[in-house]
Amino acid sequence: MRVKGGTVRSRRHNKILKATKGYRMSKNHLYRVAHEAYMHAGQYAYNARQRRQSQIRQLWISRINAACKNNEIQYKDLIGGMKSKNIELNRMVLADIAYNNPEVFSFLVKSL
């Protein structure tokens, strides 16, 4: 007995074709090409999210490092001192303090 794709296949195809609307050439109206473009686009988006997180962490470290230079301490000494004193502030919070409240950051450095 022959099995027809019917509504299941057409719905699946239409979902992919709707998602690839706006893609160039045949990538927005031929299912096979559109599906491949859709899969690649998802992978590119995932990789970009990972890269963005890395860049944000680099920004935090740069801000902390700049504040450390203003307080005449090295970044590695600040992080090491905080670990030895069991001060658990992550880099996001440290960068925020260094950027918005330099006097609090200076107090934190002096407490090490």
N, C-alpha and C positions, 0 to 999 in steps of 0.2 A: 504494500500500500504506500502511496506517495504521501510525503509529509510536506505540506505547504508552509511557507514562512508566515504568511498572513500578517495579522496586526502586530505580533510580537516583533518581527523583524523590521517592519516599517516604522514602528515606534522607536526601536533602537537606532535605526538609521537616521530618523528625523531628529533625535536627540543630539547625535553627533553633528549633523548638518546645521542644526540651529546653533550649536556651540562654535562652529567654525565660520559663522556668518561674518563676512568682512575680510576673510583670508583671500589672498590673491590667486588668480588664475583658476585652475580646476580644484583647488583645495577647499573651495566652499560649496561645490555642487556634485562632485564625484565621491561616493561614500568611501571607497578604498583609500583614495588619496587623502580625503578629509580625515579619516580615522587615524592615519599615520601622522598627519600634521597635528591632530588633537593630542595624540600621545606625546609627541615631541614637545608641544607647547606646555603640557603639564610638567614634564621633566625640567624644562627651562625655568618654569615658575618656581619649582621646588628648589632648584639650584640657586636661583636669585634670592630666595628667602634666606637660605643658609649664608650666602655671601653678605647679605644685608646685616644679619646678626653679627657676623665677624667684623664688619666695618663699624658697627655701633660700639662693639667692645673696644676696638682700636681707638675710637673717639673718646670713650671713657678714660682709657689709659693715658691718652694724650693730655686730657684735662687734668687728671691727677698729677701727671708728671710736671705740667706747667705750674700747678699750685705748689708742688714740692720744691721746684726751683726758686719760687718766691720765698719759701720758708727755709731755704738752704739745707735741704735734706734730699737724699736720693730716693727714687721710687722704690728700689729694691729694699732699702733700709726701712722705709715706711711700711711696706707690706710685711717684711720680716718682723719688725717691731710689733705690729698689730697681731701677728700670729703668736708671738711669744707672750703677749699680754692677754691673749684670748679675747681680743676685740673682734667681733664677727660682723663687720660691715662689708658688703660686697662692693664691687667696683662701680656699679651703677649708683649706689647711694653715696659712695665717696666722691664720685665725679659731680653729683648734684650738689653736695655740700661744698666742694671746692669751687664750683661755678657760681652758686647763688649766695653762699655764706662763707667768705674767705676767713672771717674772724673765728668762726667755729672750727674751720679746718686748721687754722694756726693753733688753736687751743688743743686740738686733737694731736697735732704734731708735738707740741710741748709736753703732753702727758706721756709720750713714749719715752 
